Amino acid sequence: ISRAHAARDAGAGAVLMIPGITGMDTMRELAADATFGLPIICHPAMLGAMLGGGSKSRVGGFSHEVLLGVLPRLAGADMTIFPSFGGRFGFSVDECRGILRGSRRAMGTFPSIFPTPGGGMTMERVAKMKEVFGDDICLLIGGALMGHS
């Protein structure tokens, strides 16, 4: 929490948290701090082991929708980063749509959060991502932008 405040005081415009390391409750505590006032971005590192495995009849962990959509919302994130289909990781279109649902579905007074697909995305994938996710997304296109600069 103190590092997030220090980042804000140094001029950061948002903070990136890794709840797989800090815990979802640390994110929730920061989001509840009325003096903080910056967007919180949830990064999925270290959360993969908690994703469901098994088969269609037996899931052994959280669904993509809950782990990367609902839980970051409950913890106060403003954005949730996740590996998109067609990138370096093996998420399917349906799993990504589940994260989208978890980010946006009605949940009482909890506001929706921005789904932020990434993980090996390129400028060439933007049209397909907009087709699947719609316009209200943040696109995380990192290293691929270097080729366009």
C-alpha positions as CSV (number, residue, x, y, z in Angstrom):
1,I,0.0,0.0,0.0
2,S,2.8,2.4,0.9
3,R,4.5,1.7,-2.4
4,A,1.3,2.5,-4.3
5,H,1.1,5.9,-2.5
6,A,4.8,6.5,-3.2
7,A,4.2,5.9,-6.9
8,R,1.2,8.3,-6.9
9,D,3.3,10.9,-5.1
10,A,6.1,10.5,-7.7
11,G,3.6,11.3,-10.5
12,A,2.2,7.8,-11.6
13,G,-1.1,8.0,-13.3
14,A,-2.1,4.4,-12.3
15,V,-0.7,1.4,-10.5
16,L,-0.3,-2.2,-11.7
17,M,-0.9,-4.8,-9.0
18,I,-0.2,-8.5,-9.1
19,P,-2.7,-10.1,-6.7
20,G,-1.1,-13.4,-7.3
21,I,1.7,-12.0,-5.2
22,T,0.1,-9.3,-3.1
23,G,-3.3,-10.9,-2.6
24,M,-6.7,-9.7,-3.7
25,D,-7.3,-8.2,-0.3
26,T,-4.4,-5.8,-0.6
27,M,-5.9,-4.6,-3.8
28,R,-9.3,-4.2,-2.1
29,E,-7.6,-2.3,0.7
30,L,-6.0,0.1,-1.7
31,A,-9.2,0.6,-3.7
32,A,-11.1,1.4,-0.5
33,D,-8.5,4.1,0.5
34,A,-10.3,7.4,-0.4
35,T,-6.9,9.2,-0.3
36,F,-5.4,7.1,-3.1
37,G,-7.4,8.2,-6.1
38,L,-5.6,6.4,-9.0
39,P,-6.8,3.6,-11.3
40,I,-5.8,0.1,-10.3
41,I,-4.8,-2.3,-13.0
42,C,-4.9,-6.1,-12.1
43,H,-2.2,-8.2,-13.7
44,P,-2.8,-12.0,-13.9
45,A,0.8,-13.1,-13.1
46,M,0.9,-16.0,-10.7
47,L,-2.9,-16.6,-10.9
48,G,-2.8,-19.3,-13.6
49,A,-2.5,-22.2,-11.1
50,M,-5.9,-21.2,-9.7
51,L,-7.7,-21.5,-13.1
52,G,-10.0,-24.5,-13.5
53,G,-8.7,-27.7,-15.0
54,G,-10.1,-31.1,-15.5
55,S,-13.0,-31.7,-18.0
56,K,-16.3,-30.2,-19.0
57,S,-18.0,-32.2,-16.2
58,R,-15.4,-31.5,-13.5
59,V,-13.7,-28.2,-12.9
60,G,-10.9,-28.1,-10.4
61,G,-10.4,-24.4,-9.9
62,F,-11.9,-21.0,-10.7
63,S,-13.4,-20.3,-14.0
64,H,-11.8,-17.6,-16.2
65,E,-14.9,-15.4,-15.7
66,V,-14.5,-15.5,-11.9
67,L,-10.8,-15.4,-11.5
68,L,-10.0,-12.7,-14.1
69,G,-13.3,-10.9,-14.3
70,V,-15.4,-11.1,-11.1
71,L,-12.7,-11.2,-8.4
72,P,-10.7,-8.2,-9.7
73,R,-14.0,-6.2,-9.7
74,L,-14.8,-7.3,-6.1
75,A,-11.2,-6.3,-5.1
76,G,-11.6,-2.8,-6.6
77,A,-9.6,-3.1,-9.8
78,D,-10.5,-0.6,-12.6
79,M,-8.9,-2.8,-15.3
80,T,-8.1,-6.5,-15.6
81,I,-5.3,-7.7,-17.9
82,F,-5.7,-11.2,-19.3
83,P,-4.1,-13.3,-22.0
84,S,-6.2,-13.0,-25.1
85,F,-7.0,-15.7,-27.7
86,G,-4.6,-15.7,-30.6
87,G,-1.6,-14.5,-28.6
88,R,1.3,-16.3,-26.8
89,F,-1.1,-18.1,-24.4
90,G,-3.7,-20.7,-24.9
91,F,-6.9,-18.9,-23.8
92,S,-9.9,-19.7,-26.1
93,V,-12.4,-17.1,-27.4
94,D,-15.0,-18.6,-25.1
95,E,-12.7,-18.3,-22.0
96,C,-12.0,-14.6,-23.0
97,R,-15.7,-14.0,-23.4
98,G,-16.2,-15.3,-19.9
99,I,-13.7,-12.8,-18.6
100,L,-15.6,-10.1,-20.5
101,R,-18.8,-11.2,-18.8
102,G,-17.2,-11.2,-15.4
103,S,-15.9,-7.7,-16.1
104,R,-19.3,-6.3,-17.1
105,R,-22.2,-8.3,-15.8
106,A,-24.6,-6.7,-13.3
107,M,-23.3,-7.1,-9.8
108,G,-25.3,-4.9,-7.5
109,T,-23.5,-1.6,-7.0
110,F,-20.1,-2.8,-8.3
111,P,-19.1,-0.9,-11.4
112,S,-17.9,-2.7,-14.4
113,I,-14.2,-2.7,-15.1
114,F,-12.2,-2.5,-18.4
115,P,-11.2,-5.9,-19.8
116,T,-7.6,-5.5,-21.1
117,P,-6.6,-8.4,-23.4
118,G,-2.9,-8.8,-24.0
119,G,-0.3,-11.5,-24.3
120,G,1.3,-11.3,-27.7
121,M,-1.2,-9.1,-29.3
122,T,-0.3,-7.2,-32.5
123,M,-1.9,-4.4,-34.4
124,E,-3.1,-6.9,-36.9
125,R,-5.3,-8.5,-34.2
126,V,-7.1,-5.3,-33.2
127,A,-10.0,-5.7,-35.6
128,K,-10.7,-9.3,-34.4
129,M,-10.4,-8.3,-30.7
130,K,-12.9,-5.4,-31.2
131,E,-15.2,-7.9,-33.0
132,V,-15.1,-10.3,-30.0
133,F,-14.8,-7.8,-27.1
134,G,-16.6,-4.7,-28.4
135,D,-15.4,-1.1,-28.2
136,D,-15.2,-0.7,-24.4
137,I,-11.8,-2.3,-23.9
138,C,-8.2,-1.4,-23.3
139,L,-5.8,-3.1,-25.7
140,L,-2.5,-4.2,-24.3
141,I,-0.1,-4.2,-27.2
142,G,3.4,-4.1,-25.9
143,G,6.4,-5.2,-27.8
144,A,4.6,-5.4,-31.1
145,L,4.3,-1.6,-31.2
146,M,8.0,-1.4,-31.5
147,G,7.7,-2.6,-35.1
148,H,5.3,0.2,-35.8
149,S,7.3,3.1,-34.4
